[in-house]
């Protein structure tokens, strides 16, 4: 299967992010249950994106072993990724508004702008890949979406680490 090595590596990276999410949750004031709304959103976004990335990285293997054609596999996976990314961005934005996370001094609006901008680029790629127009249902089209999820994970992880608080601070 095309890209199987890359998918395996990405699955391992997404597992690592999911695991590190628990470690981050145990650091600083978060271990005492003192979560601020912006931290809750970052934590949930990191966990959701890493688990989605893991599932989407291993799903093509299931299709492959059941004998499904690669064009169908990449098209279907792109549809699922596009749907997930849309629901993810909508959900994160809704939570930010509901919990008034944008009023938190540690809220970094530039990250949201970057992630939304990347989403606007990734969504059409996934839809074109799914439809077979231009990209013709290729692994590389699907890979663009997985890289987007990886960027989301990296951003949320770095933001969680950046704002870890200890009793000394």
N, C-alpha and C positions, 0 to 999 in steps of 0.2 A: 504494500500500500504506500502510495506517495506520501511523504512527510511523517512516516511512522516514528522515526527517530526524534524529530522535532516535537511531535505530540507527546511522546514519552517524557522528554525533558520538561516540557511545559507542565505536564501533569505533576511531575515531581516538584516543580517550583510552586505551583498552586497549593499542593499539600503543605509545603514549607510555610507559605503565607498563612494558611489556615491554622497551622500549629503555632506559629509565632503570635497569632492573634490572642491566643490564651495567655501567652507569656506577657504580652503588652498589657493585657487586662489585669495582670497580677502586680504590675509595677505601680509605684507611687500611691497617690491618694485613691486611685481606682480600686486598689485592693481593699480599701476600707469602705467601699460603696459610695464614694463621693464622686459620682459621675456627673459631668456637666452635659447639657444637651448636645453640644458640638462633639464631645467625646463619644457619646452613645451613637450618634449618626456615623461617625468615622469607624467605630468598632463594627457596627452592623454592616456598613458598606464593605469593609475589608473582608469580613467573614462571608457575606453573600457573594461578592465578586470572586473570591478565591474558590469557594465551593462550586460556583457556576463554571469557572474556568476549568476546574478539575473534571466535572461531569462532561463538559464540552470537549475536553482533550481526549477523553477515553471513549466517548460515544462512537466516533468513526471506527474504532476497532471492532465494536459489536456489529456494525454494518458490514465491515470487511469479512468477518468470520461467518456471517450468514450469506455471503455471496452477493451482496448488493453492489451494483456498479458504482464506481467512484464518483461519477458525475451526479448520481442521485444522492450519494452520501454527502458530498460537499454542498450541494444545493439545499438539502434538508437541514444540515447543520448550520448553514448560513441563515436560514429562516428562523431557526431556534435562537441563534445568537442575536439576530436583529430584534426579535421579540423580547428576549431577555434584556438586552441593552436599553430598549425603549422603556420597559417596565421599571428597570433599575433606576434610570435617570429621573423618570417621573416620580418614583417613590422617594428617592433621596431628596429631590427638590421639595416635595410635599412635606417631608419630615423637617427639613430646614425651616420652612415657613411655619409649620405647626408648632415646633419647639422654639421658635424664635432664635435659632442658632446663629443667624446672620447678625444678631445684636451682641453676640459673645465677642470679647476682645481678641480671642484666639481664632476666630473665624478668618479664614484666608480666602477672600473672594476670587483671587487670581486662579486658585486651583479649580474652583468651580467653572470659571470661564474657560480654562484650558480643557477640562474634561468634557464640557458641553461642546466646545469647538471640535474636539476630536470625535465626539459622538456624531456630530453633524457630518463629518467626513466618513466615518466608519459605516453608518447606517446605509447610505446609498451603495457602498461597496458590497455590503452583505446582501442587499436586495438585488443588485445586478448579478451577483454571483448565484443567488438562489434562482433567479429567472433564466440564467444562461445567456443573458445579453452582455456583450463585451467580454466578460470574464469567463464565460462558458463553464461555470461550475467547477472551479479549480481549487486545489488546496491552498494556493497563495491568497485567493480571495477570502477564504475562511480564516486563514492565518492572521490576516489584518485585524479581524475581530478579536481573536485570542490575544493578540498583542495589545489591543485596546484594554481588555480586561486586566492584563498584566500591568499596564500603566496605571489603571485605577487602583489596583492592589498596592503598587509601589507608592503612589501618592497618599493613600489613606494610612499606610504603615508609617511613612515618614512623618506625616502630620501627627499621628498618635505618639511617636517617639519624640518629636519636637516639643510637645507640650506635656511630657511626663513631669509630674510634680513630686517632690519628696518633702518630707517633714522639715528638712533643712532650708528649703527655699521659701 
